[in-house]
Amino acid sequence: MRVSLQLSGTYRTLRDSYDHYREIFKNVELDIFLCISTVYDYTSQKYLYYKNWTRQYKCPKHDRTIMLNKDKLTEYLKNDYDFADFIVIDNDRNTPRGTGDDKSRAYYGMKKNKCNNLRKEYEKRNNFKYDIVIDSRTDWLLFNIKDFDMYYNGDNFDSSPSPYNILTQEQFNKFGENVFVKKSVELKTEINLLPLFEDVKNNKKLYAIDMGKNGDHYFIWDGFAFGNPDVMNIYCNFNLSKEKNYPPNSRLWKGGYCPEARLQNYLLKEKINIIGLSIYNYYYYYRRVQVTRNIKKLI
């Protein structure tokens, strides 16, 4: 089975993501494509425990940027990774980044589209078509929820898919803020997506990371999703600005107004069957980043 993994974003935790998915998909013929910008955004703030917030700690944004040298970054990606193809977008400090606003999400979507085009051009040059296309971010790792053992007490799992929801003050004090800026979850439980790959090969169906379910609808994220190439071409052509011209779907997350709900409504209008990965105990791990020695070499 030939699988295309398409990563887009800023550098952030690209090394972790690349190695993680190479390990998960070692039993399939995997090619990885990348669309990345020269903006390196990171956090300068500290985490604070905040029990009344949804995730029980106050999550600082990536509030600082440095600019990476495009030539240095390109050479580094060529020498230290094995991508089927990649593109580096040369930007400035004003480039939208992961703030969660519409401008940054639209820019992020543009990079998804460029990465998808790399894959389509690669297929054309080599006269074949992938069986499965996965779209993800440079800073998301897929895990079985059972591997988030630091957040659990035995089998006392929280009812929501997010492992962070039950982090207590005691646990926060024990781990400290470094647990959020260093890779602190290990791949212990096998992730086997092959049955799901077979399920979508010839169907207009998409699996995605989700934040739970309301009635017939999962509340999906746009950070990890897969389907066959035709479905993923639709997925990666999502245009947030265009979709905002249509009325929101009130049955979806946050009344249909947030970018994720706009994406989901767009997919539903395309008659795509969307299934959340939480029913298989799959969820994402995401950490903040700081400036490392290796990153400083790319400035």
Buried (B, 14 or more C-beta within 10 A) or exposed (E): BBBBBBBBBBBBBBBBBBBBBBEBBEEBEBBBBBBBBBBBBBBEBEBEBBEEEEEBBEBBBBEBBBBBBBEEBBEBBEEEBEBBBBBBBBBEEEBBBBEEEBEBBBBBBBBBBBBBBBBBEBBEEEEEBBBBBBBBBBBBBBBBBEBBBEBBEEEEBBEBBBBBEBBEEEBBEEBEBEBBBEBEBEBEBEBEBBEBBEBBBEEBBBBBBBBEEEEEBBBBBBBBBBBBBEBBBBBBBBBBEEBBEEEBBEBBBEEBEBBBBBBBBBBBEBEBBBBBBBEBBBBBBBBBBEBEEEBEEBE
